[in-house]
Amino acid sequence: MNIIVNGESRRIATEATVAGLLEEFGLPPRKIAIERNREIVPKSAYGTTALRDGDEIEIVQFVGGG
């Protein structure tokens, strides 16, 4: 299936979840915020939030510094 991640089209497995997507990208869930179709996905729901064809995902990484 195809989804949009941060504005780029991506092909992913048909049974993917938000947690699986983060794992595929090698991103640590604790330093990430996810928006699916313009709605924030709670960290507690990453493993159960299934991705569907056409979903628009925004991944934001928190960066420290000053």
Residue pairs with C-beta under 8 A, 6 or more apart in sequence:
1 11
1 12
1 13
1 14
1 16
1 51
1 52
1 53
2 9
2 10
2 11
2 12
2 53
2 54
3 9
3 10
3 12
3 51
3 52
3 53
3 54
3 55
3 56
3 57
4 10
4 54
4 55
4 56
4 57
5 21
5 57
5 58
5 59
6 57
6 58
6 59
12 21
12 24
12 51
13 20
15 50
16 24
16 50
16 51
17 46
17 47
17 48
17 49
17 50
17 51
18 34
18 36
18 41
18 45
18 46
18 47
18 49
18 51
18 57
19 29
19 46
19 47
19 49
21 51
21 57
22 28
22 29
22 32
22 34
22 46
22 59
25 59
27 59
27 61
29 43
29 46
30 43
31 61
31 62
32 59
32 60
32 61
32 62
33 40
33 59
33 60
33 62
34 40
34 41
34 46
34 57
34 58
34 59
34 60
35 41
35 57
35 58
35 60
36 49
36 51
36 55
36 56
36 57
37 55
37 56
38 56
41 49
51 57
